[in-house]
Amino acid sequence: GVFPSDVEFVPRKKKDAGDDDEDAGYLLYLEYDSGSHASSVVVLDAQDITGPELARIHLPFHVPYTFHGAFEPE
């Protein structure tokens, strides 16, 4: 009863900041819980996707399952 959306990569640093690790950043996705009819934003470390969640933001509403967006730096 829990459904993840597409995953979006957000870099940890600007590319011109000297960080050579291309996977240094975060993975964000929306997760819909059909039992509570609400969504959460889930944040993972892109370099340790099997590790614990860095954050889970519980939204007081649901986001339509087909909704998607994109990260745009500044």
Secondary structure as GFF3:
##gff-version 3
##sequence-region A 1 74
A	DSSP	beta_strand	2	4	.	.	.	ID=ss1
A	DSSP	beta_strand	8	11	.	.	.	ID=ss2
A	DSSP	three_ten_helix	15	17	.	.	.	ID=ss3
A	DSSP	beta_strand	25	33	.	.	.	ID=ss4
A	DSSP	beta_strand	38	45	.	.	.	ID=ss5
A	DSSP	beta_strand	55	58	.	.	.	ID=ss6
###
